[in-house]
């Protein structure tokens, strides 16, 4: 993934984190449920339960040998620019079922650069 797509994905995910919409949150919750079972994800615990989930570069999938990407799941899980890929391709079914493509086949239907 090139630097532009990475930066644009982070900006999109951060915007969707701060300006939450029900349709985006529904997809995020599905992605997060997948991540909670992933060997790459590191959970930071707080006094009231999990505080953050990170696809840790310290963790390796025992079956494939793939390392985590280092992304914060709260941000990456809400990014719909290109959509940001899971290193183990575990989000693909969510993408196929929920996101879809526009007629020009460039941006997911839930992607929006306008907040409101």
C-alpha positions as CSV (number, residue, x, y, z in Angstrom):
1,X,0.0,0.0,0.0
2,X,1.4,3.4,-0.9
3,X,1.9,6.3,1.5
4,X,-0.9,8.3,0.1
5,X,-3.5,5.5,0.5
6,X,-2.2,4.9,4.1
7,X,-2.5,8.5,5.1
8,X,-5.9,8.9,3.4
9,X,-7.1,5.8,5.1
10,X,-6.0,7.1,8.5
11,X,-7.7,10.4,7.9
12,X,-10.9,8.7,6.8
13,X,-10.9,6.4,9.8
14,X,-10.2,9.2,12.3
15,X,-13.0,11.3,10.8
16,X,-15.4,8.3,11.1
17,X,-14.2,7.8,14.7
18,X,-14.9,11.3,15.7
19,X,-18.1,11.8,13.6
20,X,-19.8,8.5,14.0
21,X,-22.6,7.3,11.7
22,X,-24.8,4.3,12.4
23,X,-24.0,2.5,9.1
24,X,-20.3,2.9,9.5
25,X,-20.5,1.9,13.2
26,X,-22.4,-1.3,12.2
27,X,-19.6,-2.3,9.8
28,X,-16.9,-1.3,12.4
29,X,-18.6,-3.6,15.0
30,X,-18.4,-6.5,12.6
31,X,-14.8,-5.9,11.9
32,X,-14.0,-5.5,15.6
33,X,-15.7,-8.8,16.4
34,X,-13.4,-10.5,13.8
35,X,-10.4,-8.7,15.3
36,X,-11.2,-9.9,18.9
37,X,-10.6,-13.4,17.8
38,X,-7.3,-12.7,15.9
39,X,-3.9,-13.8,17.1
40,X,-2.4,-10.5,15.7
41,X,-4.5,-8.2,17.9
42,X,-3.1,-6.9,21.2
43,X,-5.7,-5.7,23.7
44,X,-4.9,-2.9,26.2
45,X,-7.0,-3.4,29.3
46,X,-8.3,-0.6,31.5
47,X,-10.0,-0.8,34.9
48,X,-13.4,-1.2,33.2
49,X,-12.4,-3.6,30.5
50,X,-10.7,-3.3,27.0
51,X,-9.5,0.2,26.1
52,X,-7.9,-0.4,22.7
53,X,-7.2,-3.0,20.1
54,X,-4.1,-2.8,18.0
55,X,-3.0,-5.2,15.2
56,X,0.4,-5.6,16.8
57,X,3.6,-5.9,14.9
58,X,4.9,-8.0,17.8
59,X,2.4,-10.7,17.1
60,X,2.6,-13.3,14.3
61,X,-0.2,-15.6,13.0
62,X,0.9,-19.2,13.9
63,X,-0.6,-20.6,10.7
64,X,0.7,-18.2,8.1
65,X,3.7,-16.4,9.7
66,X,2.2,-13.0,8.9
67,X,2.9,-10.2,11.3
68,X,0.4,-7.5,12.4
69,X,0.4,-4.2,10.6
70,X,0.6,-2.0,13.7
71,X,-2.7,-0.2,13.1
72,X,-5.2,0.9,15.8
73,X,-8.4,-1.0,15.1
74,X,-10.6,1.9,16.3
75,X,-9.2,4.0,13.3
76,X,-8.5,1.3,10.7
77,X,-11.8,-0.4,11.4
78,X,-13.7,2.7,10.5
79,X,-11.7,3.5,7.4
80,X,-13.5,3.0,4.1
81,X,-11.0,4.6,1.7
82,X,-9.8,1.8,-0.6
83,X,-11.0,-0.1,2.2
84,X,-8.0,-0.7,4.4
85,X,-7.1,-4.4,4.3
86,X,-6.7,-6.8,7.2
87,X,-3.2,-8.4,7.0
88,X,-4.9,-11.9,7.2
89,X,-7.8,-10.9,4.8
90,X,-10.4,-11.6,7.5
91,X,-12.5,-8.5,6.7
92,X,-13.1,-9.6,3.1
93,X,-16.6,-11.1,3.7
94,X,-17.7,-7.9,5.5
95,X,-16.5,-5.9,2.5
96,X,-18.3,-8.1,0.0
97,X,-21.6,-8.2,1.9
98,X,-21.9,-4.7,3.4
99,X,-19.8,-2.2,1.5
100,X,-20.3,-2.8,-2.2
101,X,-18.9,-0.6,-5.0
102,X,-20.3,2.4,-6.8
103,X,-20.9,2.1,-10.5
104,X,-17.5,3.7,-11.3
105,X,-16.0,0.9,-9.2
106,X,-13.7,3.3,-7.3
107,X,-15.1,4.0,-3.8
108,X,-17.2,2.0,-1.4
109,X,-20.8,3.1,-1.1
110,X,-20.4,4.0,2.6
111,X,-17.3,6.2,1.9
112,X,-18.0,9.8,2.2
113,X,-15.6,12.8,2.5
114,X,-18.4,15.0,3.8
115,X,-19.3,14.7,7.5
116,X,-22.8,15.5,8.5
